C-alpha cells in the first residue's frame, strides 16, 4: 500500500519539475507555488502513511521526510524571498530522484517504535536532525546553482535557456551561506539534545557512533566556512566545496547509515 502512495506522490511532483520551464509571468509564479504545494501534500501524506502512530527509522521513510521538509522550507523561503523560487528548477528533479529511491527501497525498514513511547529529548533530537538535513539540502542546491552559473560566466554561456532561469551567483551564494547558518544553529541544538538524551538514558554524555561523529565533523566544517566567510570573504566555488562537503557528511550520517543497516546489511 505504501508503494502505491509513494508512486502517487512521485506523480504529484511532476508539475513542479515541468512548470519552471514555462515563461516567467505572474500566473506561472502562482502556478509554480501551487505545484510545490501539491508536491508537498503528496510527500507529506506518504510520510504519514509510513508512520501511522509509530516512528520508523528505515531508509525509505527517511527520504520521504527529507522530501517533505525540504519542500515545506522551500515554500516558506520562496514566499519571503522571490529569487529563492528559481531554485525549484534544480530542487524538484533532485527530490523526485530521492522519491524514486524511497519507492525502490520500500520495505527495507528498521524496527519501529511507538510514538507515544518516545521521550521528549528523542523527539526534539529527531526534529532537529530532520530540519538540519532539509536546510542543508537547500544549501546544497544553492551551491550547485552557484557552480553552474560561475562556470557559465567563465565559459561565456550565461545566455543558456536553462541557466538564465537560475538565481544570480550573488543571490545563490547568499542563500547557501544563510541556509548553512541556520543549519549550524539547528545542528548544534540537535547535538545538545542528543547528548541530553544519551545522558538521561545511560549516564554517558556522548556515544561516538558513526552518525554522531559525522554530525560533529559537519558542525565543525560549517563553523569553519562561516568564519572564513565573515573574516576572509570566502564565496563562490570556494564556498561551494564546503557546502557540498557538509551535505555529503550529513547524507552519510542520516540516510547513509540507514541505507547500510537496512539495505546492505539486511
N, C-alpha and C positions, 0 to 999 in steps of 0.2 A: 504493500500500500504506500509506504514512504517513497518507493521508487516512482510511483505514479505522480505523487505530489512534487517530487523533485523534477521530473520531466516537465510538468506543467509550469513550475517556477522558471525553468530554462526558456520555455516558450514565451512567458511573460516578460523576459528580459530582452527579447529580440528587438522590440520597438526602441528601447534605449540605445541599442547598438546602431540602428539604422537612421534614426532621426537626426543625430549630429551632422550627417552628410547633407541634410536639407539646407535651404537658404536661411541665412540668419535674419529672420524677420521677427517681429514681436509675437506673432502667432506661433512660430516654431519654437520660441523660447518657452512659452506656456505649454506647448505640446511636449517638449522635452521634459519639463518638470512633471507633467502628468505621466509620461512613460517611466520616469525614475520612480515615481510613487507606486505605479503598478508593479514594477520590478521589486520594490521594497515589500509590498504586500505579499507577493508570491513567495519570496525567500523567507519572510517572517512567518508566514503560515506553515511553510515546510519545516521551519525550525521548531515551531510549537508542536507540530505533529510528531516530530522526533522526540521531543522532551516528554510531553504527556504526563506531567507530575513527577518526573524523575530526571536527574542530571546524568546525561550520557556523555562520557568523556571520549567517545570514538572520533576517528578522523573525519568521518562524513559530517557529523553534526558540528564539529569544529569549523569546517569550511562553510557550512550554511550560516553559522553565527557570524563568521567573518564577513560574509557577503551582506548579511542583513545590517550589521552595524556600520559597515563601510558605506552602504547606500544611505542609511539614516544620517550619518555625519555629513556625507557629501551633499545631501539635500539641504541640510541646515546651513552649511557653509555657503552653498550656492545662493541661498536667499540673502545672506549677509554680504557676499562679495560676488558681483556679477561675473567677473572674469573667471572665477573658480569653476563655473559651469562648463567652460571649454574643455576641462579635463575629462569630461564624460566620454570624449572620443577615444581615450585610452582606457579609462576605468571600466566602462561597460563590457568591452570584449574580454578584459582580464578577469572580471568577476564571472562572466559566462564560462570561461575555461575552468575556473575554480568550481563552479557548479557542476560542470561535466565530471570532474574528478570526484566530487561529492556523490554523484549518482553512481559512478563506477565502483566506488568503494563502499557503497551502501551495504550494511550487514556486517562490515568489519568493525565491530564495536567492542569497547571495553565494558567492564561490569558497570551497571548503572547504580545510582544512589538516589533514594527517595529525597525529594527536595526538602520536605519537612524535617528531615534528619540532619540537614546541613547547618552548621553553626554560622553565626554572623560573620566571623573572620573569614571563613571559607567563601561565603557569598561575596563579600567585599573584594577578596583576592581574585575571584573569578571575574567579577565585573571590571576590575582594574586591568586584568590581563587582556580581556576582550577589547576594551577601549584603547589600550596601548597598541595592540596589533592592528586595529582598524585605523587609528591615526597614522601609524607607520605605513600602512598600505597606501593611504592617500599621499603621504610624503614620498613614497617610492614612485608613485605615478607622476607626481610633480617633478621628481628628479629625472625620470625618463623624458618628460616633456622638455626640460632644460637641455638635456643631452641632444635630443633630436633637433631642437631649434638652434643650438650653438653649432652643431655640425653643419646644418644647412647654411648658416651665416658664413661659415668658413668656406663652404663649397659654392656659395652664392646661388643656392637653390631655394631661397626663402619663399618664392612665389608658388611653390608646390601647393595644389589644392588641399592636400592633407595638412601640411604644416601651418598654413595661414589660419586654420581653424583652432590651433592650439594657443594657449596663452603666450604672451611675450616672455622672453628669457627673464626679464626683470620680475614679472609677476610670478612666474613659476618658481623662481629662486626664492622669492619672498614667501610663497606658500610652503615650500619644503622646510624652510627654517622655522616658520611659525608652527607648523604641524609637529615638527620634532620637538620644539619647546614644550608644547602641550603634552606630547608623548612622554617626555622626560619627567614631567611632574606626575603624570598618572602612573608611569612605570615605577617611580620612587614610592608612591603610595602602595602599589602592588607588592613591591619588595617588603615594605614595612608590614603590611597586613599578612604577608606570607610568614615573616619572622614571628609576628604575634600569634598566629595560628600554630606554628611549629612549637613555640614555647609553651602555649596553653596545652597542647596535646602531649608533648614529650619532655618538656623541661629544657630542651635544647633550642638555641636561638636560630640556627640555620642548618639545614641539611643540604649540603652541596651536591645535589644530583645534577644531571645534565641540564635540565630545564633551568634550575636556579643559577648555575654557573653561566650559561649562555645569556640569561637575562641580566646578570650583573655586568658581564662584558659589554652588552648592548648599552647599558646605562652609562658606563664609562666612556664608550665611543661617542655617544650622543653628547655627553658633557664636554668632551674634547672638541667636537665640532662647534658647539655653541660658544665655547671660549675663543676658539680660533676665529669664528665669525665676528665676534664682538671686538676683539683686540687687533686682529690682523686683516679682517675683512674678507676672509675666505668665502668664495661664492662660485657659481657656475659649475663646471665639470669637476673641479676640485672638491666642492661640497657634495656633488652627486655621488662620488665614490664612498664618502662617509655614510650617506643616506642609504645607499644600496647595501653597504656592509651591515648596517644596523638591521635592515629588513631581512637580510639573509640570516643573521643571528637569531632574530625573533621567529623567523619561519622555522628554523631548526628547533627552537625551544618550544614553540606552540604546536603547530600541526606536524612538524617534522618528527618529534618524539612520539607523537600518537601514531604516525604512519609506521614507524619502525615497530612499535609494540603491537599494533592492531593488525597490520598487514604483513610485514616482513617476518615477524616472529610468531604470527598466529598459527 
